[in-house]
Amino acid sequence: MPAYTPGRTGLRQTVNAPRAILFDKDGTLVDFDHTWGPAAGAVMRRLAGDEGETLERLFHASHYVANERRFLQTSPLIAGSSRQYGPLWAEILARAADTAFYHEVDVLFREEGERFLTPIGRPAETLAQLHALGLPLGIATNDAEPNARLQADRLGLSPYLSAVYGHDSGYGSKPAPGMVDAFAVLTGLPPSAIALVGDTRHDLETARAAGAMAVLVRCGPAPVDAFAHEADLVVDTVEELAALILGAARAKAAVA
């Protein structure tokens, strides 16, 4: 891809087009607010049962606005996994903060997330275009892997994915570099040839830790402006990223 002047869409520096792409899921492919806003409220209600005070404590700790079914931008759930915010929930619920509890939370989110699943744009069409170029594609999310695979199936993404990594896949959670490292091994490519596309600082830090390209999208629940200058590329959506890559591929083919 050519270098772009920093602005609404811009490259921090000149970089080559990626040879493989890992996508964050929530806020990148899946509409975070419309999916997880109502889903999280339902999960917390199922966990708290009839305990109204407990439910209010869960809402408060999660920075969740119940009557609007949305998270504040400071919520630990926006980028964290159940293993990261789970201990706080377990304390409020007087439950053991263990693998069984985290698994229960993940299952509840899988059920409610499927019920409210809302994509950003037309991700299946976008991934199909990138797949047709021969790019290996994958998902790297702090959601649980079964949840991510279910949502990928429902959105029609699975035929285009070489891998789906979640916090429970054995490679750690973002911002650790394990998911990118695993994808590099799978594809046989160096991390520097892989782009990690996401909407949070966790995604940026994961890419940097792995030595991958850092691509930020602006379609997540929180602004990226404060750290956008640290990324290699900033776009509004995954569709815009695909348009840049497809344009570069056509330009290269025209010259050849």
Salt bridges, closest charged atoms under 4 A:
ASP24 OD1 - LYS174 NZ 2.83
ASP26 OD1 - LYS25 NZ 2.81
ASP31 OD1 - HIS34 ND1 3.07
GLU68 OE1 - ARG70 NE 2.44
GLU104 OE1 - ARG95 NH2 2.48
ASP106 OD2 - HIS167 NE2 3.24
GLU111 OE1 - ARG46 NH2 2.83
GLU112 OE2 - ARG46 NH1 2.88
GLU112 OE1 - ARG115 NH2 2.65
GLU114 OE2 - ARG154 NE 2.67
GLU125 OE1 - ARG122 NE 3.21
ASP143 OD2 - LYS25 NZ 3.05
GLU145 OE2 - ARG149 NE 2.79
ASP203 OD1 - LYS174 NZ 2.69
GLU205 OE2 - ARG201 NH1 3.77
ASP225 OD1 - ARG218 NH1 2.87
GLU230 OE2 - ARG201 NH2 2.96
GLU230 OE2 - HIS229 NE2 3.95
ASP232 OD1 - ARG12 NH2 3.06
ASP232 OD2 - ARG208 NH2 3.43
ASP236 OD2 - ARG8 NH1 2.43
ASP236 OD1 - ARG218 NE 3.90
GLU240 OE1 - ARG8 NH1 3.71
